[in-house]
Amino acid sequence: MRRRAAAILVPALLAVSALASVPGDTVGKDDRSIDALKAHLVGLEKQSWEAWKSRDGKFFASFLSEDHVEVGFFGPVDKAAVVAGVGSASCVVEHYSVDDFRLTVFDDDMAALTYHADQSTVCNGWQVPHPVWVSSVYAKRHGRWENVLYQQTQDLRKPAPEKAPERRSP
């Protein structure tokens, strides 16, 4: 049931996000409050990438909502799987970069960040596809913003540069 809901929810959120992010659309808020919200959510997103790199599952246990869904390259997973995966030694993040953040505000308690990310990460001997476009949806619950949905789509317009072959000494 969760997979079916995620399969329907993700495309719907992305379609609404594309329609709702018309330049100048502030959903009745002033520019300062929109800018402050964007800064706050971008800060949370950057913290999550640092926590991913440092294998800080404890951060994700408090950052993700109880009903969190993450849609990755192998399908949807829940909060428990994300927290366990981040906290394990199965992935090594050598470096990452995030940029081109865009905020879509749906209402006072729901917003989405979309952005571009690149990383050099190996999980269980497998190179994680990169670069990617990210959709990260937040809901304000219990007075704080929680991540309820995270999804990545490989950016096929800008394939990662191939590593140059290592030079060998004569």
Secondary structure as UniProt FT lines:
FT   HELIX           2..20
FT   TURN            23..24
FT   TURN            27..28
FT   HELIX           31..53
FT   TURN            54..55
FT   HELIX           57..63
FT   STRAND          64..72
FT   TURN            73..74
FT   STRAND          75..78
FT   HELIX           79..87
FT   STRAND          91..107
FT   TURN            108..109
FT   STRAND          110..123
FT   TURN            124..125
FT   STRAND          126..127
FT   STRAND          132..141
FT   TURN            142..143
FT   STRAND          144..154
//
